[in-house]
Amino acid sequence: MNTRINISTGAKWESVVGFSRVVKTGSLVFVSGTVAVDGGSKVIEPNNYYEQTKFIIQKIEKALEQAGASLKDVVRTRMYVLDIEQWEEVARAHKEYFEDIKPVTSMVQISKLIADDLVVEIEADAVIQ
């Protein structure tokens, strides 16, 4: 039987919405939708698709490490963007981290994120080998 472990980072929205940043069950690790907000709820690089994507992936990497995983274990990413015309900026940052890993992925345009100046949100799923 797999043990479920919920990992929180203490971010404001975790308690408001009632979710965990990471859920680990067995060798599976799921990272919740992650945006470019620091620990103090400050938006990082407002409206900058490339920089927000880089910050988010670094934040996901830290969350994975808390679960005993790494970016190399990522098998799927889901990217939500406000303007699909900016896909190349998001893809460029994603490629910097995942070029050799090559997880399956999707990128979709959405109408709004939880805070102004946020333009990207990313989820990640990993399998620890």
Secondary structure, 3 states (H helix, E strand, C coil): CCCEEEECCCCHHHHHHCCCCEEEECCEEEEEEECCECCCCCECCCCCHHHHHHHHHHHHHHHHHHCCCCHHHEEEEEEEECCHHHHHHHHHHHHHHHCCCCCEEEEEECCCCCCCCCCEEEEEEEECC
